[in-house]
Amino acid sequence: MEDKPNTNYHLAEAVENLGITTKRQGTYTHENKVEAVMAFFMTQSANKASKMCGVPASTIKTWKQTDWWEDTLLLVKKKKDAELDGKLTSLIDDLMIGLKTRVKEGDIKLNKYGEQVIVPVSARDQAAIAKVANDLRKGLRGQELLLNGDGNTIPVGAKDLETMLVNIVKDAKAEKSIKGETENVDKEN
């Protein structure tokens, strides 16, 4: 089994380049400091961060008052944002493949006998899919204005796109979770 590379190494190296110093130089490595900042970022608590990284809470509280803390926190945020961006990109890719398949091949529905049948995706659903895909594409291209239902424009940033995607996934899960729903469709032979 291959060892996983230390993902904090490059971040620790960047922090080292910031010129971080403490009163007791050498007691903690730059990597220890980065781990403490990351733990604090995730927990928003010096006590909880201390339990995660092994650096005393009092030391973390002292470090929070230093000049290097905010710079390091910014680097940690950027790293976490990049990781989230990668995960969302992968999810979007998977969703788009699934949507493309459904649009081309149809949706699986239950007929009145409880049998699964494939029916074409409705024009209404296709229009909704097209609108969401177009809105997402506009946001990704930096076209930050979208029309809302009232015909007004609203600013859209990365957080709004994330919210839109989360809502799409929630709606899709809600559709699947409706038990006993049937549609009056006939199985074509």
DARAFEN-V780212 format. One record per run of one state. SS is the DSSP state (h for helix, s for strand, l for the rest). FROM is the first residue (numbers start at 1). LEN is the number of residues. If there is no record, write none. Layout:
ss: {SS:SS}
from: {FROM:FROM}
len: {LEN:LEN}
This chain:
ss: {l:h:l:h:l:h:l:h:l:h:l:s:l:s:l:h:l:s:l:s:l:h:l}
from: {1:9:18:30:44:46:54:57:65:67:106:107:111:116:120:123:141:145:148:153:156:158:178}
len: {8:9:12:14:2:8:3:8:2:39:1:4:5:4:3:18:4:3:5:3:2:20:12}
